[in-house]
Amino acid sequence: MQSIEIPELPTLRGENAIKALNEYIKELEGQNNGELTKKQTQTLIKLSQGLISVIETETHSVNAEKQSKSPSFVAKFKKTILRHS
């Protein structure tokens, strides 16, 4: 069995992650080489847009939490999930 080397990828957060996802969407929209079907391309674009939405929601939630100094729903939810995993 041949081993596969997985490249080390940077961890992106917040605006950097959103920027990278938007660039990925542009690549997907511009791909004309037929490596992916139209349905696969649309699915990857929708998934990327969903991730952007989650990142933006989390960013807004964290900013609101900092302003109000009370934990947001998302923060409470994360804490609950981590406690039970």
N, CA, C and O atoms as a Tinker XYZ file with bonds, in Angstrom:
   340  protein
     1  N      0.844000   -1.178000    0.000000    73     2
     2  CA     0.000000    0.000000    0.000000    64     1     3
     3  C      0.890000    1.241000    0.000000    63     2     4     5
     4  O      1.818000    1.358000    0.800000    81     3
     5  N      0.592000    2.146000   -0.898000    73     3     6
     6  CA     1.369000    3.367000   -1.014000    64     5     7
     7  C      0.790000    4.436000   -0.093000    63     6     8     9
     8  O     -0.418000    4.668000   -0.071000    81     7
     9  N      1.664000    5.075000    0.659000    73     7    10
    10  CA     1.182000    6.125000    1.557000    64     9    11
    11  C      0.961000    7.417000    0.784000    63    10    12    13
    12  O      1.620000    7.692000   -0.219000    81    11
    13  N      0.017000    8.194000    1.282000    73    11    14
    14  CA    -0.314000    9.470000    0.657000    64    13    15
    15  C      0.150000   10.580000    1.585000    63    14    16    17
    16  O     -0.159000   10.579000    2.776000    81    15
    17  N      0.882000   11.512000    1.036000    73    15    18
    18  CA     1.339000   12.637000    1.843000    64    17    19
    19  C      0.297000   13.753000    1.764000    63    18    20    21
    20  O     -0.027000   14.247000    0.684000    81    19
    21  N     -0.211000   14.129000    2.916000    73    19    22
    22  CA    -1.209000   15.191000    2.982000    64    21    23
    23  C     -0.485000   16.499000    3.268000    63    22    24    25
    24  O      0.241000   16.605000    4.256000    81    23
    25  N     -0.679000   17.496000    2.405000    73    23    26
    26  CA     0.035000   18.760000    2.616000    64    25    27
    27  C     -0.475000   19.491000    3.854000    63    26    28    29
    28  O     -1.643000   19.381000    4.227000    81    27
    29  N      0.420000   20.229000    4.472000    73    27    30
    30  CA     0.056000   21.049000    5.623000    64    29    31
    31  C     -0.658000   22.294000    5.111000    63    30    32    33
    32  O     -0.113000   23.037000    4.294000    81    31
    33  N     -1.874000   22.519000    5.591000    73    31    34
    34  CA    -2.662000   23.663000    5.155000    64    33    35
    35  C     -2.813000   24.653000    6.297000    63    34    36    37
    36  O     -2.929000   24.256000    7.457000    81    35
    37  N     -2.812000   25.942000    5.975000    73    35    38
    38  CA    -2.975000   26.936000    7.043000    64    37    39
    39  C     -4.402000   26.917000    7.600000    63    38    40    41
    40  O     -5.355000   26.597000    6.889000    81    39
    41  N     -4.528000   27.259000    8.855000    73    39    42
    42  CA    -5.842000   27.392000    9.466000    64    41    43
    43  C     -6.295000   28.829000    9.268000    63    42    44    45
    44  O     -5.621000   29.765000    9.699000    81    43
    45  N     -7.422000   28.998000    8.624000    73    43    46
    46  CA    -7.947000   30.329000    8.358000    64    45    47
    47  C     -9.172000   30.573000    9.212000    63    46    48    49
    48  O     -9.992000   29.675000    9.407000    81    47
    49  N     -9.295000   31.771000    9.716000    73    47    50
    50  CA   -10.430000   32.129000   10.546000    64    49    51
    51  C    -10.972000   33.498000   10.103000    63    50    52    53
    52  O    -10.264000   34.301000    9.495000    81    51
    53  N    -12.219000   33.728000   10.419000    73    51    54
    54  CA   -12.835000   35.033000   10.188000    64    53    55
    55  C    -12.739000   35.505000    8.755000    63    54    56    57
    56  O    -13.050000   34.768000    7.820000    81    55
    57  N    -12.306000   36.741000    8.595000    73    55    58
    58  CA   -12.256000   37.368000    7.270000    64    57    59
    59  C    -11.335000   36.624000    6.311000    63    58    60    61
    60  O    -11.615000   36.553000    5.114000    81    59
    61  N    -10.235000   36.066000    6.828000    73    59    62
    62  CA    -9.326000   35.318000    5.954000    64    61    63
    63  C    -10.002000   34.070000    5.398000    63    62    64    65
    64  O     -9.802000   33.723000    4.234000    81    63
    65  N    -10.791000   33.399000    6.212000    73    63    66
    66  CA   -11.519000   32.215000    5.754000    64    65    67
    67  C    -12.577000   32.606000    4.721000    63    66    68    69
    68  O    -12.751000   31.926000    3.710000    81    67
    69  N    -13.273000   33.697000    4.987000    73    67    70
    70  CA   -14.302000   34.168000    4.046000    64    69    71
    71  C    -13.669000   34.534000    2.702000    63    70    72    73
    72  O    -14.204000   34.200000    1.645000    81    71
    73  N    -12.537000   35.215000    2.752000    73    71    74
    74  CA   -11.837000   35.594000    1.525000    64    73    75
    75  C    -11.418000   34.347000    0.739000    63    74    76    77
    76  O    -11.600000   34.292000   -0.478000    81    75
    77  N    -10.861000   33.354000    1.426000    73    75    78
    78  CA   -10.436000   32.117000    0.753000    64    77    79
    79  C    -11.632000   31.378000    0.153000    63    78    80    81
    80  O    -11.540000   30.850000   -0.955000    81    79
    81  N    -12.739000   31.337000    0.867000    73    79    82
    82  CA   -13.937000   30.667000    0.349000    64    81    83
    83  C    -14.503000   31.399000   -0.866000    63    82    84    85
    84  O    -14.946000   30.764000   -1.823000    81    83
    85  N    -14.490000   32.733000   -0.832000    73    83    86
    86  CA   -14.952000   33.505000   -1.999000    64    85    87
    87  C    -14.058000   33.259000   -3.216000    63    86    88    89
    88  O    -14.548000   33.176000   -4.342000    81    87
    89  N    -12.745000   33.141000   -2.987000    73    87    90
    90  CA   -11.822000   32.842000   -4.079000    64    89    91
    91  C    -12.100000   31.442000   -4.634000    63    90    92    93
    92  O    -12.052000   31.228000   -5.845000    81    91
    93  N    -12.387000   30.507000   -3.754000    73    91    94
    94  CA   -12.719000   29.140000   -4.158000    64    93    95
    95  C    -13.993000   29.120000   -5.006000    63    94    96    97
    96  O    -14.074000   28.418000   -6.014000    81    95
    97  N    -14.984000   29.904000   -4.577000    73    95    98
    98  CA   -16.234000   29.994000   -5.341000    64    97    99
    99  C    -15.960000   30.536000   -6.740000    63    98   100   101
   100  O    -16.507000   30.032000   -7.720000    81    99
   101  N    -15.110000   31.569000   -6.835000    73    99   102
   102  CA   -14.766000   32.133000   -8.151000    64   101   103
   103  C    -14.081000   31.085000   -9.029000    63   102   104   105
   104  O    -14.350000   30.993000  -10.227000    81   103
   105  N    -13.185000   30.290000   -8.415000    73   103   106
   106  CA   -12.528000   29.217000   -9.169000    64   105   107
   107  C    -13.545000   28.214000   -9.683000    63   106   108   109
   108  O    -13.490000   27.795000  -10.839000    81   107
   109  N    -14.474000   27.832000   -8.813000    73   107   110
   110  CA   -15.500000   26.871000   -9.211000    64   109   111
   111  C    -16.356000   27.425000  -10.343000    63   110   112   113
   112  O    -16.667000   26.714000  -11.299000    81   111
   113  N    -16.731000   28.685000  -10.231000    73   111   114
   114  CA   -17.572000   29.302000  -11.264000    64   113   115
   115  C    -16.830000   29.420000  -12.590000    63   114   116   117
   116  O    -17.451000   29.391000  -13.652000    81   115
   117  N    -15.511000   29.552000  -12.535000    73   115   118
   118  CA   -14.721000   29.719000  -13.747000    64   117   119
   119  C    -14.199000   28.428000  -14.338000    63   118   120   121
   120  O    -13.587000   28.440000  -15.407000    81   119
   121  N    -14.430000   27.314000  -13.662000    73   119   122
   122  CA   -13.882000   26.048000  -14.165000    64   121   123
   123  C    -14.678000   25.564000  -15.373000    63   122   124   125
   124  O    -15.896000   25.397000  -15.321000    81   123
   125  N    -13.947000   25.347000  -16.454000    73   123   126
   126  CA   -14.580000   24.887000  -17.697000    64   125   127
   127  C    -13.935000   23.602000  -18.206000    63   126   128   129
   128  O    -14.177000   23.185000  -19.338000    81   127
   129  N    -13.113000   22.978000  -17.362000    73   127   130
   130  CA   -12.365000   21.822000  -17.847000    64   129   131
   131  C    -13.123000   20.509000  -17.694000    63   130   132   133
   132  O    -12.609000   19.461000  -18.083000    81   131
   133  N    -14.308000   20.537000  -17.147000    73   131   134
   134  CA   -15.128000   19.346000  -17.066000    64   133   135
   135  C    -14.728000   18.350000  -16.006000    63   134   136   137
   136  O    -15.222000   17.222000  -16.016000    81   135
   137  N    -13.840000   18.726000  -15.079000    73   135   138
   138  CA   -13.453000   17.806000  -14.016000    64   137   139
   139  C    -14.640000   17.521000  -13.091000    63   138   140   141
   140  O    -14.753000   16.428000  -12.536000    81   139
   141  N    -15.515000   18.502000  -12.933000    73   139   142
   142  CA   -16.694000   18.359000  -12.087000    64   141   143
   143  C    -17.949000   18.516000  -12.929000    63   142   144   145
   144  O    -17.958000   19.245000  -13.921000    81   143
   145  N    -18.994000   17.834000  -12.529000    73   143   146
   146  CA   -20.270000   18.037000  -13.211000    64   145   147
   147  C    -20.857000   19.366000  -12.756000    63   146   148   149
   148  O    -20.406000   19.951000  -11.771000    81   147
   149  N    -21.852000   19.828000  -13.470000    73   147   150
   150  CA   -22.514000   21.079000  -13.101000    64   149   151
   151  C    -23.128000   20.962000  -11.703000    63   150   152   153
   152  O    -23.061000   21.897000  -10.906000    81   151
   153  N    -23.721000   19.811000  -11.419000    73   151   154
   154  CA   -24.352000   19.585000  -10.115000    64   153   155
   155  C    -23.302000   19.569000   -8.991000    63   154   156   157
   156  O    -23.542000   20.124000   -7.918000    81   155
   157  N    -22.147000   18.941000   -9.228000    73   155   158
   158  CA   -21.076000   18.924000   -8.236000    64   157   159
   159  C    -20.574000   20.344000   -7.966000    63   158   160   161
   160  O    -20.352000   20.731000   -6.819000    81   159
   161  N    -20.400000   21.109000   -9.039000    73   159   162
   162  CA   -19.939000   22.489000   -8.900000    64   161   163
   163  C    -20.942000   23.310000   -8.095000    63   162   164   165
   164  O    -20.558000   24.047000   -7.188000    81   163
   165  N    -22.220000   23.183000   -8.424000    73   163   166
   166  CA   -23.252000   23.926000   -7.696000    64   165   167
   167  C    -23.292000   23.526000   -6.225000    63   166   168   169
   168  O    -23.487000   24.373000   -5.353000    81   167
   169  N    -23.109000   22.247000   -5.952000    73   167   170
   170  CA   -23.119000   21.769000   -4.565000    64   169   171
   171  C    -21.945000   22.343000   -3.790000    63   170   172   173
   172  O    -22.112000   22.790000   -2.656000    81   171
   173  N    -20.762000   22.337000   -4.386000    73   171   174
   174  CA   -19.587000   22.895000   -3.710000    64   173   175
   175  C    -19.737000   24.396000   -3.471000    63   174   176   177
   176  O    -19.318000   24.907000   -2.432000    81   175
   177  N    -20.334000   25.099000   -4.428000    73   175   178
   178  CA   -20.564000   26.540000   -4.259000    64   177   179
   179  C    -21.542000   26.779000   -3.110000    63   178   180   181
   180  O    -21.312000   27.648000   -2.269000    81   179
   181  N    -22.630000   26.011000   -3.073000    73   179   182
   182  CA   -23.614000   26.176000   -1.990000    64   181   183
   183  C    -22.995000   25.843000   -0.638000    63   182   184   185
   184  O    -23.267000   26.527000    0.349000    81   183
   185  N    -22.172000   24.809000   -0.579000    73   183   186
   186  CA   -21.502000   24.448000    0.665000    64   185   187
   187  C    -20.576000   25.575000    1.120000    63   186   188   189
   188  O    -20.551000   25.932000    2.297000    81   187
   189  N    -19.820000   26.129000    0.179000    73   187   190
   190  CA   -18.919000   27.238000    0.504000    64   189   191
   191  C    -19.693000   28.460000    0.990000    63   190   192   193
   192  O    -19.278000   29.120000    1.942000    81   191
   193  N    -20.817000   28.762000    0.336000    73   191   194
   194  CA   -21.646000   29.893000    0.756000    64   193   195
   195  C    -22.217000   29.647000    2.154000    63   194   196   197
   196  O    -22.327000   30.575000    2.955000    81   195
   197  N    -22.577000   28.405000    2.439000    73   195   198
   198  CA   -23.067000   28.058000    3.768000    64   197   199
   199  C    -21.995000   28.255000    4.825000    63   198   200   201
   200  O    -22.275000   28.757000    5.913000    81   199
   201  N    -20.765000   27.860000    4.508000    73   199   202
   202  CA   -19.661000   28.055000    5.453000    64   201   203
   203  C    -19.415000   29.546000    5.693000    63   202   204   205
   204  O    -19.158000   29.963000    6.822000    81   203
   205  N    -19.494000   30.337000    4.639000    73   203   206
   206  CA   -19.332000   31.789000    4.787000    64   205   207
   207  C    -20.412000   32.328000    5.720000    63   206   208   209
   208  O    -20.124000   33.140000    6.600000    81   207
   209  N    -21.628000   31.891000    5.536000    73   207   210
   210  CA   -22.737000   32.340000    6.374000    64   209   211
   211  C    -22.501000   31.982000    7.846000    63   210   212   213
   212  O    -22.748000   32.795000    8.737000    81   211
   213  N    -22.022000   30.763000    8.088000    73   211   214
   214  CA   -21.741000   30.332000    9.460000    64   213   215
   215  C    -20.632000   31.183000   10.073000    63   214   216   217
   216  O    -20.738000   31.601000   11.226000    81   215
   217  N    -19.581000   31.438000    9.316000    73   215   218
   218  CA   -18.460000   32.246000    9.817000    64   217   219
   219  C    -18.931000   33.660000   10.133000    63   218   220   221
   220  O    -18.578000   34.220000   11.171000    81   219
   221  N    -19.730000   34.237000    9.234000    73   219   222
   222  CA   -20.239000   35.594000    9.472000    64   221   223
   223  C    -21.142000   35.630000   10.703000    63   222   224   225
   224  O    -21.065000   36.563000   11.502000    81   223
   225  N    -21.986000   34.630000   10.857000    73   223   226
   226  CA   -22.873000   34.569000   12.014000    64   225   227
   227  C    -22.069000   34.459000   13.297000    63   226   228   229
   228  O    -22.351000   35.148000   14.277000    81   227
   229  N    -21.072000   33.594000   13.288000    73   227   230
   230  CA   -20.225000   33.424000   14.468000    64   229   231
   231  C    -19.479000   34.717000   14.792000    63   230   232   233
   232  O    -19.368000   35.103000   15.955000    81   231
   233  N    -18.968000   35.383000   13.755000    73   231   234
   234  CA   -18.238000   36.633000   13.953000    64   233   235
   235  C    -19.147000   37.695000   14.574000    63   234   236   237
   236  O    -18.756000   38.387000   15.514000    81   235
   237  N    -20.366000   37.816000   14.035000    73   235   238
   238  CA   -21.321000   38.788000   14.583000    64   237   239
   239  C    -21.706000   38.412000   16.009000    63   238   240   241
   240  O    -21.852000   39.283000   16.867000    81   239
   241  N    -21.867000   37.135000   16.259000    73   239   242
   242  CA   -22.254000   36.649000   17.577000    64   241   243
   243  C    -21.161000   36.947000   18.601000    63   242   244   245
   244  O    -21.443000   37.392000   19.713000    81   243
   245  N    -19.914000   36.697000   18.213000    73   243   246
   246  CA   -18.784000   36.957000   19.119000    64   245   247
   247  C    -18.674000   38.449000   19.397000    63   246   248   249
   248  O    -18.435000   38.852000   20.535000    81   247
   249  N    -18.847000   39.276000   18.362000    73   247   250
   250  CA   -18.783000   40.728000   18.556000    64   249   251
   251  C    -19.907000   41.212000   19.467000    63   250   252   253
   252  O    -19.686000   42.065000   20.326000    81   251
   253  N    -21.097000   40.679000   19.285000    73   251   254
   254  CA   -22.223000   41.056000   20.142000    64   253   255
   255  C    -21.985000   40.597000   21.568000    63   254   256   257
   256  O    -22.316000   41.301000   22.522000    81   255
   257  N    -21.410000   39.415000   21.706000    73   255   258
   258  CA   -21.111000   38.886000   23.041000    64   257   259
   259  C    -20.096000   39.771000   23.761000    63   258   260   261
   260  O    -20.226000   40.029000   24.958000    81   259
   261  N    -19.085000   40.234000   23.024000    73   259   262
   262  CA   -18.073000   41.109000   23.621000    64   261   263
   263  C    -18.710000   42.420000   24.083000    63   262   264   265
   264  O    -18.358000   42.961000   25.131000    81   263
   265  N    -19.659000   42.922000   23.275000    73   263   266
   266  CA   -20.305000   44.183000   23.629000    64   265   267
   267  C    -21.239000   44.023000   24.816000    63   266   268   269
   268  O    -21.296000   44.894000   25.684000    81   267
   269  N    -21.975000   42.915000   24.864000    73   267   270
   270  CA   -22.947000   42.732000   25.939000    64   269   271
   271  C    -22.352000   42.024000   27.149000    63   270   272   273
   272  O    -22.945000   42.024000   28.228000    81   271
   273  N    -21.178000   41.419000   26.969000    73   271   274
   274  CA   -20.487000   40.685000   28.025000    64   273   275
   275  C    -21.297000   39.505000   28.561000    63   274   276   277
   276  O    -21.029000   39.027000   29.664000    81   275
   277  N    -22.271000   39.035000   27.806000    73   275   278
   278  CA   -22.983000   37.815000   28.189000    64   277   279
   279  C    -22.837000   36.813000   27.057000    63   278   280   281
   280  O    -22.862000   37.197000   25.888000    81   279
   281  N    -22.683000   35.535000   27.384000    73   279   282
   282  CA   -22.451000   34.536000   26.340000    64   281   283
   283  C    -23.613000   34.461000   25.344000    63   282   284   285
   284  O    -24.783000   34.506000   25.722000    81   283
   285  N    -23.257000   34.346000   24.073000    73   283   286
   286  CA   -24.270000   34.223000   23.033000    64   285   287
   287  C    -24.814000   32.802000   22.988000    63   286   288   289
   288  O    -24.279000   31.887000   23.613000    81   287
   289  N    -25.878000   32.651000   22.238000    73   287   290
   290  CA   -26.458000   31.322000   22.061000    64   289   291
   291  C    -25.430000   30.368000   21.468000    63   290   292   293
   292  O    -25.297000   29.228000   21.912000    81   291
   293  N    -24.695000   30.853000   20.447000    73   291   294
   294  CA   -23.714000   30.004000   19.780000    64   293   295
   295  C    -22.634000   29.565000   20.769000    63   294   296   297
   296  O    -22.232000   28.402000   20.770000    81   295
   297  N    -22.164000   30.486000   21.608000    73   295   298
   298  CA   -21.145000   30.147000   22.595000    64   297   299
   299  C    -21.675000   29.126000   23.596000    63   298   300   301
   300  O    -20.975000   28.176000   23.948000    81   299
   301  N    -22.898000   29.318000   24.049000    73   299   302
   302  CA   -23.501000   28.363000   24.981000    64   301   303
   303  C    -23.667000   27.003000   24.319000    63   302   304   305
   304  O    -23.413000   25.968000   24.937000    81   303
   305  N    -24.093000   27.009000   23.063000    73   303   306
   306  CA   -24.302000   25.777000   22.318000    64   305   307
   307  C    -22.984000   25.010000   22.166000    63   306   308   309
   308  O    -22.933000   23.800000   22.385000    81   307
   309  N    -21.910000   25.732000   21.785000    73   307   310
   310  CA   -20.598000   25.115000   21.651000    64   309   311
   311  C    -20.146000   24.488000   22.970000    63   310   312   313
   312  O    -19.653000   23.360000   23.003000    81   311
   313  N    -20.323000   25.234000   24.040000    73   311   314
   314  CA   -19.907000   24.761000   25.350000    64   313   315
   315  C    -20.651000   23.472000   25.712000    63   314   316   317
   316  O    -20.056000   22.533000   26.241000    81   315
   317  N    -21.956000   23.434000   25.422000    73   315   318
   318  CA   -22.763000   22.257000   25.706000    64   317   319
   319  C    -22.289000   21.060000   24.876000    63   318   320   321
   320  O    -22.167000   19.950000   25.394000    81   319
   321  N    -22.024000   21.293000   23.591000    73   319   322
   322  CA   -21.566000   20.218000   22.717000    64   321   323
   323  C    -20.228000   19.672000   23.187000    63   322   324   325
   324  O    -20.038000   18.458000   23.262000    81   323
   325  N    -19.310000   20.558000   23.500000    73   323   326
   326  CA   -17.984000   20.122000   23.942000    64   325   327
   327  C    -18.052000   19.373000   25.261000    63   326   328   329
   328  O    -17.277000   18.444000   25.486000    81   327
   329  N    -18.949000   19.756000   26.114000    73   327   330
   330  CA   -19.099000   19.094000   27.404000    64   329   331
   331  C    -19.594000   17.659000   27.229000    63   330   332   333
   332  O    -19.232000   16.779000   28.010000    81   331
   333  N    -20.416000   17.423000   26.213000    73   331   334
   334  CA   -21.012000   16.108000   26.021000    64   333   335
   335  C    -20.297000   15.258000   24.972000    63   334   336   337
   336  O    -20.791000   14.198000   24.589000    81   335
   337  N    -19.140000   15.718000   24.510000    73   335   338
   338  CA   -18.439000   14.896000   23.517000    64   337   339
   339  C    -17.224000   14.221000   24.099000    63   338   340
   340  O    -16.525000   13.494000   23.394000    81   339
